[in-house]
Amino acid sequence: MPVRDTAWPDGTPCWVDCQVDDPAKAGEFYTGLFGWTVQDTGAEGGGYLMAEQGGRSVAGIGPKSQPGMPSVWTTYFATADADALAGKVAAAGGQVLVPPFDVLGAGRMFVAADTTGGVFAGWQAHDHNGAAVYNEHGAYTWNELHTRQLDAAKTFYADVFGYTYADIGDGKTMRYAMFTAPGSQDAAGGMNDDTLMPGDPMPSYWLTWFQFDGVDTGVERAVELGASVLMPPSDSPAGRMAIVAAPQGEILGLIDTNVRVGDFGQ
């Protein structure tokens, strides 16, 4: 099981949580889907639930900050200085939606939107480093921005995080950029050009992919628990994957990276 006990490198997706109307009901759904153990952080935590796998933190589930906002999964990016990073977001043309604030002794965070409208968070670790379990069944394994303004998004995140990119796809059916944070040689996530995707246009959003060993079984289980299927299971060079909407509406991806078919067009 991949385990991390130290803070994540700057610019790396380090944590995911969902904001829903009923965190307890969401906890039941994800426990049934992934086998998580969900712990209430108590009155001080404001209704926030910590999901664990093997006794180690894997994701969070919390109440919505504002009534009427959609249920979503949020990607958090590691930073050594949340205030300085929020300043970079504003300087690059993004919008700081929730200014930096302390989360008890766990860390310091802010919420922002990039120039295409994609919402994300920054996390400065104190007592809570972020996900301790990753790239494992029931844990997040990949985070990607879906946007119809890929070039603008690449510029924004390069300005804010210093990302470099590796472009993949044939440019006709797929246009995708994998980003790498400074000081690393491994891709930390991706960005997808949604203008090439079928269906009605959607606002920019960050999608969290969770590893699920046996995606078809995962989709069946999710549906039994009340989810709806947005993209049925299909093979890809990254893994066999599907996208579902949980009962309260938040979108998530299921992927089995052990089952890879084909290669990425260049």
C-alpha positions, 0 to 999 in steps of 0.5 A: 500500500503506497503510504505517505507520512510527510508533507507533499511537494509543492504543486502536487495534488495532496488531498481530496474532499467532497462537499455535500448536503448530507455528509453522513449519507455520503459517508455511507455511500463511500463506505459501501463503495470503497470500504472506507472507515469514516470518522467524525471530527467532532464539534470542532470540525464543523461536521467534517468527516475523515475517511480512512483506509487501513487506519490512514487518512484517504479523503474528507467529506464535509458539509457545503459552505453555502446553501445551493452550491453543487455537490463536488469533489475538490482537489487540494494542491500542496504548498509551503505558504498558502498566503503566498500561493493565494497571491500568485493565484490573484496575480495570474488572473484567478479568483480567491474565493475563500482567503487563507485561513487556519484549519484548527492545527491541521493546516492552512488553506484557501479556495480559488478558481482558475481563469477558466472557472475551475475551482481548487484549494491550496493546502499548507500542511501542519498536523495533517499532511494530506492523503496518507494512502494513494494509488491504491484500491479505494484511494485517489490516484489521479486528478485532472482539470476538464476545461474548454480553455486548455491553453489558458489553463496551462498558462495559469497553472504554469504561472502559479505552480511552475508546471511544465507539460507533456502533451498527448493525444492526436489533437482531433479526438484527444488533446491532453496535457500532463503536468509536472511540478518543479523538482519532479520528473513524474507527472502529478496530474492532467488537463483535458480539452473538453471541446473534443468530448461529446455531449453538452458543454460543462463548466471547468472542473477538477475530476478526482479519479479513484483506483478501483480494482475491477471497474465494472464491479465498481460501477455496478456497486455504485449504481446499487448504492444510488449513483448514476453512470455518466460514462460507462466502463471503457478501456484506455491506455491509462486504465479501464475507467468510468465516471459516475455521479454519487447520489448527492450529485458529486462526480468522480472517476473510477479507474483500474490502472492495472488494465491498460489497452492501447497507447496514447496518440501523438 
